Amino acid sequence: MSETMRIAFAVVGVFVVGFVLVGTSKKQSKEEIEAASMIRNYANIQAMANEKCPDAVKKATGEQVYFPSETQSDKETYITLKWVGENSDKGGFKNASCTLKGNLGGISELIIDGKELIKK
């Protein structure tokens, strides 16, 4: 057997061992799959809230909000973002609260200075 054939067999052997290792390491337990699903769900709810809530607050008050001062969530079904307004004396707002529920797929409650603008 020539030197070239030995190198070719070694390369093929490395690929086969690599595929076997990757194939056997992908098995996850039921708990790991559920935990990963819950994390993805919470990340999706949070991303949706960070996209929709600032737009709703800006549409209602004319003031752009960026980072919430407080966040509340059960990490499964809803997230509530709260902001403290900076320009309340210039027509802005003092407090805003936006709740997004994952099962609705949108804002379920928007409260600005104690007035409910959205309630689902």
CORTATA-V622561 format. One record per run of one state. SS is the DSSP state (alpha for helix, beta for strand, coil for the rest). FROM is the first residue (numbers start at 1). LEN is the number of residues. If there is no record, write none. Layout:
# CORTATA-V622561
ss->{SS | SS}
from->{FROM | FROM}
len->{LEN | LEN}
This chain:
# CORTATA-V622561
ss->{coil | alpha | coil | alpha | coil | beta | coil | beta | coil | alpha | coil | beta | coil | beta | coil | beta | coil}
from->{1 | 3 | 26 | 30 | 62 | 70 | 74 | 78 | 85 | 88 | 91 | 95 | 102 | 106 | 113 | 115 | 120}
len->{2 | 23 | 4 | 32 | 8 | 4 | 4 | 7 | 3 | 3 | 4 | 7 | 4 | 7 | 2 | 5 | 1}
